[in-house]
Amino acid sequence: MTSSVGVHLKARLVLAKVLTVFAREGIDVLPVKGIVTAYELYGHFSERPIGDIDMLFMPSDQERISRVVLAEMWDLRVDKRAAQELEFNVDGLTIDMKGSVGPRGICAISVREILARANRVERVGVSSYLRAELHDQALVSCLNVLRDNFVRAPAWALDDVERFARHSEFQVERMLAVASEARLVGALWVVADWMAKHRLSNAWRAVRDRIGPCPRPLYAYLVFAVRHDTWPRVTQCVWQLAPDRLSDQWTCIANFIFSKPMQVLLLGAWLRSRRREARLLRQRDAGTSRNSAKNVESPHFESSSI
């Protein structure tokens, strides 16, 4: 990815084209992440690298969006109805669209609710567009870095999270209310704790302290225990446990299994191989201990005559 002004100008033109077509068809979409944060959180938009345009859409509009993309002869690459995902290419730039915040089941706040709270704004070079409320945007960015387990998240994604908390309109109480509505208070605590410790963010430390003790210590342990070199499939499994409610966690796990059966099979094979390696190491260590015991001579005391 590059942070050149040229890429941003191109993204701006592509965004204007896509928004104009969708508006003509009566389809509401919500730009998120870099294409928005570059202009709201940074001194100059070129400081925030972008490589694609991320948007949210209402799941009920997915079929209409697919038809519009095909009618405009844009390159439709992904159209997953079950996962509520769309991806297409416009003038060499990828448009990544999701019908939910994170994978289905992760966030209890629907795109429809986020759209209802959004306000319409104007930007130079772009026709008016819907902008998500600040704390809704912050939640999207928090889930973005949590999905990548922080260590795999790009630096600019972590910068977004840090800058949201420093924004003049950011309110700790409002952020907690949004997380509570999304049923992701435990996930927010994990993000706030990581940002406070690794990015020395006082704003996120205030969020963590306001929540209090970790509401989900086991989940926090699993997130922080996943190392940078851990197989990505393990990170994805831990990601499914983000919701606070157990029923939501099971929903996420079921969606993950049915949407990516091959990955689940590969994960099972990887876990079996790790278990086999651990068993072989234990056997080797046990054999080494037995051989060492045989080689140790028992002490010999010679009897002396008095």
C-alpha positions as CSV (number, residue, x, y, z in Angstrom):
1,M,0.0,0.0,0.0
2,T,1.1,3.6,-0.5
3,S,0.2,6.9,1.1
4,S,0.8,9.0,-2.1
5,V,-1.6,11.8,-2.8
6,G,-2.3,10.2,-6.2
7,V,-3.8,7.1,-4.7
8,H,-6.1,9.2,-2.4
9,L,-7.2,11.3,-5.3
10,K,-8.0,8.2,-7.4
11,A,-9.9,6.7,-4.4
12,R,-11.9,9.9,-4.1
13,L,-12.9,9.8,-7.8
14,V,-13.8,6.1,-7.5
15,L,-15.8,6.7,-4.3
16,A,-17.7,9.5,-6.0
17,K,-18.5,7.3,-9.0
18,V,-19.8,4.4,-6.9
19,L,-21.8,6.6,-4.5
20,T,-23.4,8.4,-7.4
21,V,-24.5,5.1,-9.0
22,F,-25.8,3.7,-5.7
23,A,-27.7,6.9,-4.9
24,R,-29.4,6.8,-8.3
25,E,-30.6,3.3,-7.5
26,G,-31.7,4.3,-4.0
27,I,-29.1,2.1,-2.2
28,D,-27.6,3.5,1.0
29,V,-24.0,2.5,1.7
30,L,-21.6,3.6,4.4
31,P,-17.9,4.3,3.7
32,V,-15.7,3.3,6.6
33,K,-12.0,2.9,7.7
34,G,-9.3,4.5,5.7
35,I,-11.3,6.4,3.1
36,V,-13.0,8.2,6.0
37,T,-10.5,8.3,8.7
38,A,-7.8,9.8,6.4
39,Y,-9.8,13.0,6.3
40,E,-11.2,13.0,9.9
41,L,-8.3,11.9,12.1
42,Y,-5.1,13.1,10.3
43,G,-3.6,16.5,9.6
44,H,-3.3,15.6,5.9
45,F,-5.1,12.7,4.3
46,S,-1.9,11.4,2.7
47,E,-0.6,10.5,6.1
48,R,-3.1,7.6,6.2
49,P,-2.2,4.9,3.6
50,I,-5.1,3.2,1.8
51,G,-5.3,0.3,-0.6
52,D,-9.0,-0.2,-1.1
53,I,-12.4,1.3,-0.2
54,D,-14.3,-0.3,2.6
55,M,-18.1,0.1,2.8
56,L,-21.0,-1.3,4.8
57,F,-24.4,-2.1,3.3
58,M,-27.7,-3.5,4.4
59,P,-27.9,-7.2,3.8
60,S,-31.3,-6.8,2.1
61,D,-29.6,-4.7,-0.6
62,Q,-27.0,-7.3,-1.5
63,E,-28.8,-8.7,-4.6
64,R,-29.6,-5.1,-5.9
65,I,-25.9,-4.1,-5.4
66,S,-24.8,-7.2,-7.3
67,R,-27.1,-6.4,-10.2
68,V,-25.9,-2.7,-10.3
69,V,-22.2,-3.8,-10.3
70,L,-22.8,-6.2,-13.2
71,A,-24.9,-3.6,-15.1
72,E,-22.0,-1.0,-14.7
73,M,-19.6,-3.7,-15.9
74,W,-17.5,-3.4,-12.8
75,D,-15.4,-6.5,-12.0
76,L,-17.4,-8.5,-9.5
77,R,-15.0,-10.8,-7.7
78,V,-16.8,-11.9,-4.5
79,D,-20.5,-12.3,-3.9
80,K,-21.1,-14.4,-0.8
81,R,-24.7,-14.2,0.3
82,A,-24.3,-16.3,3.4
83,A,-21.3,-14.3,4.6
84,Q,-22.8,-11.0,3.4
85,E,-19.7,-10.0,1.5
86,L,-19.2,-8.3,-1.8
87,E,-16.0,-7.3,-3.5
88,F,-15.6,-5.7,-6.9
89,N,-13.1,-3.6,-8.8
90,V,-13.6,-0.1,-10.2
91,D,-10.9,1.5,-12.3
92,G,-8.3,-0.7,-10.7
93,L,-9.4,0.0,-7.1
94,T,-11.0,-2.7,-4.9
95,I,-14.3,-2.0,-3.2
96,D,-14.7,-4.3,-0.2
97,M,-18.3,-4.3,1.1
98,K,-19.7,-6.0,4.2
99,G,-23.3,-6.5,5.4
100,S,-22.3,-6.6,9.0
101,V,-19.7,-5.2,11.4
102,G,-17.2,-7.9,11.4
103,P,-18.2,-11.5,10.6
104,R,-21.9,-12.3,11.0
105,G,-22.8,-12.6,14.7
106,I,-19.8,-10.8,16.1
107,C,-21.5,-7.4,16.6
108,A,-25.1,-7.1,17.8
109,I,-25.4,-3.6,16.2
110,S,-26.7,-4.0,12.6
111,V,-25.7,-1.9,9.6
112,R,-29.3,-0.6,9.5
113,E,-28.8,0.9,13.0
114,I,-25.5,2.4,12.1
115,L,-27.0,3.9,9.0
116,A,-29.8,5.4,11.1
117,R,-27.3,7.2,13.3
118,A,-25.2,8.4,10.4
119,N,-25.2,12.0,9.1
120,R,-24.8,13.2,5.6
121,V,-21.7,15.3,4.9
122,E,-20.1,17.0,2.0
123,R,-16.5,16.5,0.9
124,V,-14.5,18.3,-1.9
125,G,-14.5,16.0,-4.9
126,V,-17.1,13.7,-3.5
127,S,-20.9,14.0,-3.7
128,S,-22.6,14.0,-0.3
129,Y,-22.3,10.7,1.6
130,L,-23.4,9.1,4.8
131,R,-20.8,9.2,7.6
132,A,-21.1,6.9,10.5
133,E,-21.2,8.4,14.0
134,L,-17.8,8.8,15.5
135,H,-18.1,6.0,18.1
136,D,-19.6,3.6,15.6
137,Q,-16.5,4.2,13.4
138,A,-14.3,3.7,16.5
139,L,-15.9,0.4,17.2
140,V,-15.3,-0.8,13.6
141,S,-11.7,0.2,13.9
142,C,-11.3,-1.6,17.2
143,L,-12.7,-4.8,15.8
144,N,-10.4,-4.4,12.8
145,V,-7.3,-4.5,14.9
146,L,-8.7,-7.2,17.3
147,R,-9.4,-9.4,14.3
148,D,-5.7,-9.2,13.4
149,N,-4.7,-9.8,17.1
150,F,-2.9,-6.4,17.1
151,V,0.4,-7.9,16.1
152,R,-0.7,-8.5,12.6
153,A,-2.6,-5.2,12.3
154,P,-1.1,-2.6,10.0
155,A,0.5,0.4,11.8
156,W,-2.1,2.8,10.3
157,A,-5.0,0.6,11.6
158,L,-3.6,1.0,15.1
159,D,-3.1,4.7,14.5
160,D,-6.8,5.0,13.6
161,V,-7.8,3.4,16.9
162,E,-5.4,5.7,18.9
163,R,-6.6,8.8,17.1
164,F,-10.2,8.1,17.6
165,A,-9.8,8.2,21.4
166,R,-8.0,11.6,21.0
167,H,-10.7,13.1,18.9
168,S,-12.4,16.2,20.4
169,E,-15.8,14.6,20.1
170,F,-14.8,11.2,21.6
171,Q,-16.6,10.4,24.9
172,V,-15.7,7.5,27.1
173,E,-19.3,7.0,28.3
174,R,-20.7,7.0,24.7
175,M,-18.0,4.5,23.7
176,L,-19.0,2.2,26.5
177,A,-22.7,2.6,25.6
178,V,-21.9,1.6,22.0
179,A,-19.9,-1.4,23.1
180,S,-22.6,-2.5,25.5
181,E,-25.2,-2.2,22.7
182,A,-22.9,-4.3,20.5
183,R,-22.4,-6.8,23.3
184,L,-18.6,-6.4,23.0
185,V,-17.6,-4.8,26.3
186,G,-15.1,-7.6,26.9
187,A,-13.5,-7.0,23.5
188,L,-13.4,-3.3,24.0
189,W,-11.6,-3.8,27.3
190,V,-9.0,-6.0,25.5
191,V,-8.4,-3.3,22.9
192,A,-8.2,-0.5,25.5
193,D,-5.8,-2.5,27.6
194,W,-3.5,-3.3,24.7
195,M,-3.5,0.3,23.5
196,A,-2.8,1.6,27.0
197,K,0.1,-0.8,27.5
198,H,1.7,-1.0,24.0
199,R,0.8,2.4,22.6
200,L,0.9,4.2,25.9
201,S,-2.5,5.8,25.1
202,N,-3.9,7.7,28.1
203,A,-7.2,8.1,26.3
204,W,-7.7,4.3,26.0
205,R,-6.4,3.8,29.5
206,A,-9.3,6.0,30.6
207,V,-11.7,3.7,28.7
208,R,-10.2,0.6,30.3
209,D,-10.3,2.1,33.8
210,R,-13.9,3.1,33.3
211,I,-14.9,-0.4,32.5
212,G,-13.0,-1.7,35.6
213,P,-11.5,-5.1,36.0
214,C,-11.5,-7.3,32.9
215,P,-15.0,-8.6,32.4
216,R,-13.8,-11.6,30.5
217,P,-10.3,-12.7,31.8
218,L,-10.3,-16.0,30.0
219,Y,-11.0,-14.4,26.6
220,A,-8.3,-11.7,27.3
221,Y,-5.8,-14.5,28.2
222,L,-6.5,-16.3,24.9
223,V,-6.1,-13.1,22.9
224,F,-2.8,-12.1,24.5
225,A,-1.5,-15.7,24.5
226,V,-1.7,-15.8,20.7
227,R,1.8,-15.0,19.5
228,H,2.9,-13.3,16.3
229,D,4.1,-16.5,14.9
230,T,1.0,-18.5,15.7
231,W,-0.8,-20.1,12.8
232,P,-3.4,-17.6,11.5
233,R,-6.3,-20.1,11.8
234,V,-5.8,-20.1,15.6
235,T,-6.2,-16.3,15.6
236,Q,-9.4,-16.7,13.6
237,C,-10.8,-19.2,16.1
238,V,-10.1,-16.9,19.0
239,W,-11.7,-14.0,17.0
240,Q,-15.0,-15.9,17.0
241,L,-15.1,-15.7,20.8
242,A,-15.3,-11.8,20.8
243,P,-19.0,-11.5,21.7
244,D,-19.9,-11.2,25.4
245,R,-22.8,-13.7,25.2
246,L,-22.2,-17.4,24.9
247,S,-25.0,-17.8,22.5
248,D,-23.4,-15.2,20.2
249,Q,-20.1,-17.0,20.4
250,W,-21.7,-20.3,19.3
251,T,-23.4,-18.5,16.4
252,C,-20.0,-17.1,15.3
253,I,-18.4,-20.5,15.6
254,A,-21.1,-22.1,13.6
255,N,-20.9,-19.5,10.9
256,F,-17.1,-19.9,10.8
257,I,-17.4,-23.7,10.4
258,F,-20.0,-23.6,7.7
259,S,-18.5,-20.7,5.8
260,K,-15.0,-22.1,5.8
261,P,-15.1,-25.9,6.2
262,M,-11.7,-26.4,4.5
263,Q,-10.0,-24.0,7.0
264,V,-11.6,-25.9,9.9
265,L,-10.3,-29.2,8.5
266,L,-6.8,-27.7,8.1
267,L,-7.0,-26.3,11.6
268,G,-7.9,-29.8,12.9
269,A,-5.0,-31.3,11.0
270,W,-2.7,-28.6,12.4
271,L,-3.8,-29.3,16.0
272,R,-3.4,-33.0,15.6
273,S,0.2,-32.5,14.2
274,R,1.0,-30.3,17.2
275,R,-0.4,-32.8,19.6
276,R,1.7,-35.6,17.9
277,E,4.8,-33.5,18.1
278,A,4.2,-32.9,21.8
279,R,3.7,-36.6,22.4
280,L,7.0,-37.4,20.6
281,L,8.9,-34.9,22.6
282,R,7.5,-36.3,25.8
283,Q,8.5,-39.8,24.7
284,R,12.0,-38.6,23.8
285,D,12.4,-36.8,27.1
286,A,11.2,-39.9,29.0
287,G,13.7,-42.1,27.1
288,T,16.5,-39.7,27.8
289,S,15.6,-39.8,31.5
290,R,15.6,-43.6,31.7
291,N,19.0,-43.8,29.9
292,S,20.5,-41.3,32.2
293,A,19.2,-43.2,35.2
294,K,20.9,-46.4,33.9
295,N,24.2,-44.7,33.4
296,V,24.4,-43.4,36.9
297,E,26.4,-45.8,39.0
298,S,25.1,-46.5,42.5
299,P,27.5,-45.4,45.2
300,H,29.9,-48.2,46.4
301,F,31.1,-48.4,50.0
302,E,34.0,-50.7,50.8
303,S,33.8,-52.4,54.2
304,S,36.8,-51.8,56.4
305,S,38.0,-54.2,59.1
306,I,38.5,-52.9,62.6
